[in-house]
Amino acid sequence: MSPLTHRRKAATAAAALATLALTCGQASASSPAADAGKVLWTPSTSTGPSSFKAVQCAANNFGVVKDPAKGSVWRAFQAAGEERCETLSPDLKEGDTFYLGWSSKVDIKDTNSRYVFQLKCSPSTDTANHPIEIDIVNGRVRLQEWDTAHVAHSLWTAQTANNTWHSYALKIRLGRTDGTIDFWFDGVKQTLTTGSGTFKGTTWDGDRNYLKWGSYHPSTGDATNTFTSPVMATTLEAATAGS
């Protein structure tokens, strides 16, 4: 091989190595995107109520509406005297950890409590029934945990008002006595009544657990819960990106 040919091959090899280094550098620089998280479940307003495993609501009282602030959203209307207007999805697995994110506004026509979110377990009797729930009553929103003896533990509360949008996010690890809850309200991580940002207790019970959004508790007045499509994801960023 002539010295000239040798030099040309060496130069070509060096250029290839430089290109490889640049490509690897670009991949490394973009790698945080790979950590942005994975969406595990979310319903589609384009598909409609069939996005949920079940809808427990009077006919025509649950569906998709247009909101000037949020676009296509879900509307659960619980008429006076009705027990509930809720959606159900998805089923959960004990031991899993996930994030949930959504935004909601309510319009409650009386001073009685409505559950607007439940992590529900079956059977309802001799269990925690709803190990995690968010309820609203008379200008107050509250996060509660219910233990295996069906005793409530208030974890957080704040003021709210009808027809006011708020964003919610939860990090949940599912466990019968060693589950955990972290909570964000309007994008801010909340300190719970325990003085910590993380609560440890019951987040799973019974033999089947699943999630519910809507309005629950029979009462004398109408109640409406309007909410964005909930997102279950592997990171907080992915769960809250659309809310």
SULHU-V110044 format. One record per pair of residues at least 24 apart in sequence whose ideal C-beta (glycine too) atoms are under 6 Angstrom apart, sorted by sequence separation. I is the first residue (numbers start at 1). J is the second residue. If there is no record, write none. Layout:
i j
I J
I J
This chain:
i j
58 82
61 85
113 137
179 203
179 204
45 72
111 138
56 84
57 85
175 203
176 204
174 203
175 204
176 205
56 86
106 136
174 204
172 203
55 87
54 88
156 190
52 87
53 88
53 89
156 192
52 89
155 192
155 193
143 183
155 199
41 90
148 202
107 162
147 202
107 163
145 201
148 205
105 163
105 164
105 165
103 165
103 167
102 168
101 169
100 170
131 202
132 203
169 240
99 171
131 203
128 202
131 205
97 173
167 243
128 205
96 174
127 205
127 206
94 174
92 174
123 206
121 205
122 206
121 206
122 208
121 209
120 210
119 211
120 212
118 212
117 213
114 215
115 216
114 217
113 217
112 219
110 219
114 223
116 225
94 204
110 220
110 221
109 221
109 222
108 223
92 209
107 224
91 210
106 225
105 226
88 210
104 227
88 212
102 227
103 228
86 212
87 213
102 228
87 214
86 214
102 230
85 214
85 215
86 216
101 231
84 216
100 232
98 232
99 233
83 218
78 215
99 236
76 214
101 239
76 215
100 239
101 240
80 220
99 239
103 243
80 221
102 243
80 222
101 243
79 222
78 223
77 224
76 225
75 226
73 226
74 227
73 228
70 228
43 229
42 229
42 231
41 232
39 231
40 232
40 233
39 233
37 233
38 234
37 234
37 235
39 238
37 237
36 237
37 238
